[in-house]
């Protein structure tokens, strides 16, 4: 069995595959100062709860945008799974040609998403990833990673508003019944939630002008399903896109794991 680990700034997403089939997934909070033994115990408990013995894991791949935790999870894999993890970084075969001015600036998660899109949807495509940041990635007809756009995530934007406006308070980030809010709660929900729907629609429209009318739009990340329900521009919701990309990249590098 194969374990995919996506380390983000807010959540760590994990998935166990049997062959190409995703058997189990988890999202846990990213805790920057948690020790490897703490993550290791948590990981083994999660696996055991789903009927997977740690010894059944025979391969691991990691995508991380939190450098301080990359080494922590590599140690977890060795100490608790007996496996050297493949960390997606420079030198790892991804099958993706990166056309960014400085390829090293591209987050591992964005490259991994591109690898998954190549295999599952083809190009041209736009990936909208709703994470700590909301990112938009452009993929060419040939499957090259071209670049994209980065906006504050909806959670970060909302927290900034609540922190800086003394009379406003935290509300649930859901779509209200109407765009015109009739109280502070629904007015905030309209501005924050529908404002982000407008952000998505506007940037997707600009990407489509540059990539072509046949561009496919794929949404992933925590709020993908909710936002997709409010707009027609998202054609596919793929919550585990990054995990699929990690599995694909691991297969490309299977013979090199542990040599780097």
C-alpha positions in Angstrom: 0.0 0.0 0.0 1.1 3.6 -0.7 0.8 6.6 1.6 0.6 10.2 0.1 1.3 13.1 2.5 0.5 16.7 1.5 1.8 19.1 4.1 0.1 22.5 3.8 0.2 25.6 6.0 -3.2 24.9 7.6 -3.7 21.1 7.1 -1.8 18.0 6.5 -3.7 15.7 4.1 -3.0 12.0 4.0 -4.2 9.2 1.7 -3.6 5.5 1.5 -3.8 3.8 -1.9 -4.2 0.1 -2.8 -2.9 0.2 -6.3 -4.6 3.1 -8.0 -7.6 3.1 -5.6 -7.7 5.6 -2.8 -8.8 3.6 0.3 -8.7 6.1 3.1 -8.1 9.9 3.6 -7.5 12.2 6.6 -7.0 15.9 7.2 -5.2 16.9 10.4 -4.2 20.3 11.6 -0.7 21.5 10.7 1.1 22.1 14.0 4.6 23.5 13.3 6.2 22.6 16.6 4.8 19.1 17.0 7.5 16.5 17.4 8.0 13.6 15.0 7.0 11.1 17.7 3.7 13.0 18.2 3.0 12.9 14.5 4.1 9.3 14.3 1.8 8.1 17.1 -1.1 10.1 15.5 -0.3 8.5 12.0 -0.2 5.0 13.3 -3.5 5.5 15.2 -5.2 6.8 12.0 -3.9 3.9 10.0 -4.9 1.3 12.6 -8.4 2.9 13.0 -9.0 2.2 9.2 -7.6 -1.3 9.4 -4.2 -0.6 7.9 -1.2 -1.9 9.7 1.9 0.4 9.5 3.9 -2.5 8.0 1.5 -2.7 5.1 2.8 0.7 3.8 5.5 0.0 1.2 5.9 3.4 -0.3 5.5 7.1 0.7 5.6 10.4 -1.1 5.5 13.9 0.4 4.7 17.3 -1.0 5.4 20.1 1.5 5.1 23.8 1.6 6.3 23.9 5.2 10.0 23.3 5.2 10.2 22.9 9.0 7.9 19.9 8.8 9.4 18.2 5.8 12.2 16.6 7.8 9.8 15.8 10.7 7.6 13.7 8.4 10.6 12.0 6.7 11.7 10.9 10.2 8.1 9.7 11.0 8.2 7.6 7.8 11.5 5.9 8.8 10.7 5.5 12.5 7.1 4.4 12.3 6.7 2.9 8.8 10.2 1.7 8.0 10.1 3.6 4.7 12.2 6.3 3.1 9.8 8.9 1.7 10.1 10.4 -1.7 10.0 14.2 -1.2 8.9 16.1 -4.3 11.5 18.8 -4.9 14.2 19.7 -7.4 15.6 16.6 -9.1 12.5 14.4 -8.7 11.0 13.3 -12.0 7.5 14.7 -12.2 6.6 14.5 -15.9 5.9 18.2 -15.7 7.8 20.9 -17.7 7.8 24.0 -15.6 7.8 27.3 -17.6 8.0 29.5 -14.6 10.8 32.1 -14.7 12.3 30.5 -11.6 11.1 26.9 -11.3 12.4 26.6 -7.7 9.8 29.1 -6.6 6.9 26.9 -7.6 5.4 25.1 -4.6 5.6 21.3 -4.6 1.8 21.0 -4.3 1.3 23.0 -7.5 3.6 20.8 -9.5 2.0 17.7 -8.0 -1.5 19.0 -9.0 -0.2 19.6 -12.5 1.0 16.0 -12.7 -2.4 14.7 -11.7 -4.2 17.0 -14.2 -2.0 15.7 -17.0 -3.0 12.1 -16.2 -6.7 12.7 -15.4 -7.9 15.6 -17.6 -5.3 16.8 -20.0 -4.7 20.4 -21.1 -5.3 23.2 -21.4 -6.5 23.4 -17.8 -6.8 25.7 -14.8 -6.6 24.3 -11.3 -8.2 26.3 -8.5 -6.9 25.2 -5.1 -8.7 26.4 -2.1 -6.2 26.2 0.7 -4.5 28.7 3.0 -4.0 30.7 -0.2 -6.4 30.4 -3.1 -4.2 29.5 -6.1 -4.9 29.4 -9.8 -2.5 27.3 -12.0 -2.4 27.4 -15.8 -1.5 24.2 -17.6 -0.9 24.3 -21.4 -2.3 22.0 -24.0 1.0 20.1 -24.0 0.7 19.6 -20.2 3.4 22.3 -19.2 3.0 24.2 -16.0 2.9 27.9 -17.1 2.4 29.7 -13.9 -0.7 31.2 -12.2 -2.1 33.5 -9.6 -2.1 33.5 -5.8 -4.7 35.2 -3.7 -5.3 35.2 0.0 -7.4 32.2 1.1 -11.0 32.9 2.1 -10.2 32.1 5.7 -7.2 34.5 5.9 -9.2 37.3 4.3 -12.1 36.8 6.7 -9.9 36.8 9.7 -8.2 40.0 8.6 -11.6 41.7 8.3 -12.7 40.5 11.7 -9.4 41.5 13.3 -9.3 45.0 11.9 -13.0 46.0 12.1 -14.0 46.2 15.8 -17.8 46.0 15.2 -17.6 43.0 12.9 -17.5 39.4 14.3 -16.8 35.9 13.0 -19.5 34.2 11.0 -19.8 30.8 9.4 -18.3 30.9 5.9 -21.3 29.7 3.9 -23.4 31.0 1.1 -26.4 33.1 2.4 -29.8 32.8 0.7 -29.5 36.3 -0.9 -26.7 38.5 -2.1 -28.3 41.5 -0.3 -27.8 40.8 3.4 -30.4 42.1 5.7 -28.3 41.8 8.9 -24.6 41.8 9.7 -24.3 38.1 9.6 -25.7 37.6 6.1 -24.1 40.8 4.8 -20.7 39.4 5.9 -21.4 36.0 4.4 -22.5 37.6 1.1 -19.4 39.8 0.9 -16.9 37.2 1.9 -18.4 34.1 0.2 -19.9 35.6 -3.0 -16.9 37.9 -3.2 -14.7 34.8 -3.5 -17.0 33.3 -6.1 -16.6 36.5 -8.1 -12.8 36.2 -7.7 -12.9 32.7 -9.1 -15.1 33.6 -12.0 -13.0 36.6 -12.9 -9.7 34.9 -12.8 -10.9 31.8 -14.6 -12.3 34.1 -17.4 -8.9 35.7 -17.8 -7.1 32.4 -17.8 -9.6 31.2 -20.5 -8.6 34.1 -22.7 -5.0 33.1 -22.5 -5.3 29.3 -22.6 -8.3 28.9 -25.0 -12.0 28.3 -24.8 -11.6 24.6 -24.3 -9.8 25.0 -21.0 -10.9 22.6 -18.3 -11.4 24.0 -14.8 -10.7 21.7 -11.8 -11.2 22.8 -8.2 -9.6 21.1 -5.2 -9.0 21.9 -1.6 -11.3 22.4 1.4 -14.0 24.7 0.0 -13.9 23.4 -3.6 -17.3 21.7 -3.3 -19.1 24.6 -1.7 -17.8 27.2 -4.1 -18.4 25.0 -7.1 -22.1 24.8 -6.1 -22.4 28.6 -6.6 -20.7 28.9 -10.0 -20.8 27.2 -13.4 -17.2 27.9 -14.3 -15.9 24.9 -12.3 -16.3 21.8 -14.3 -14.7 19.2 -12.0 -14.3 19.0 -8.2 -11.4 16.8 -7.3 -10.8 17.0 -3.6 -7.9 14.5 -3.6 -6.1 15.8 -6.7 -2.8 16.4 -4.9 -2.8 12.9 -3.4 -3.3 11.4 -6.9 -0.4 13.5 -8.2 1.8 12.2 -5.4 1.0 8.6 -6.3 1.7 9.3 -10.0 5.1 10.9 -9.2 6.0 8.1 -6.9 5.5 5.6 -9.7 7.8 7.7 -11.9 10.6 7.6 -9.3 10.0 4.2 -7.7 13.5 2.9 -8.5 15.2 6.0 -7.1 13.5 6.2 -3.6 16.2 6.1 -0.9 19.1 6.9 -3.3 18.8 10.7 -3.0 
